[in-house]
Amino acid sequence: MRVILYGCGDFSYVIEYLQEALKALQLPAFAPFDPHDSTSHVPVDVMATELRTLDQLRRQYGTRVEANIAALVQSGVNVELGVNAVGHPSYGPFDLVIFRNPHTGNYGNSQDPSMSSYVESIGANNGLFQGVLAQTNHTRVPFGLVLITVVGWPYLGKNPKSQLGFKGLQLENPQYAKEYGEVAGLEFLKYLNFGPQWVARNTGNTFVADEVGLLYRDATHWRDIRELEHTMRAYDPDRVPGWCKLHPNYEQMRQKLAKERS
């Protein structure tokens, strides 16, 4: 199974967050690569990306960025810098696309008496969210999953700014979450509650907030169930391709084949 993560910041949280996301999706965990163990393997092929260049990251986070990237590479993660989540050459296809708390850095200005900066903030981040969803058309497999997690303003309506009449994108509203996905040809599946999490601002500061995952899948048809069965019969049970485990009939087929083998 192949996974791409956008907007990884200083790359300090990638493995921990990836494991949590895979667990929530009931997918195989990422196993760190051991170069001294010839039998070691990476069942989840991971690409971690960031928009900024190495020089830009150094200026913001210091030398720890290089250490974090080196540790990821040592673990078998492919790291790419200068990757724009709303427009880049296709590195895929990927079974799972993840973006944690996409944000333009535009929070609006509370000192602006007209509050027009809040409207601009909503517009900028709306464009980012829609752009990320649209970009996945070029990076995911036809039956792949898209997980975007969001916290607070401007994606959720439950924040102090809502008292001023600016309710953000209100993505905790299933209807809005569904509509955004439909524009990009995605079907909204469900919310995943990650609970209170330490979240990084674009400035480098962190804060604690409830993190909500929005899970989408390609709205096109899944592969024919006969292809699922043929593929699963061709592989050992612990080595079936990642797309099989994403198929809605996977568990049913797994039980059927297990009964046949017993």
Summary of the structure (lengths in Angstrom):
residues: 262
radius of gyration: 19.7
end to end distance: 26.9
largest distance: 71.7
contacts: 784
relative contact order: 0.13
helix: 37%
strand: 23%
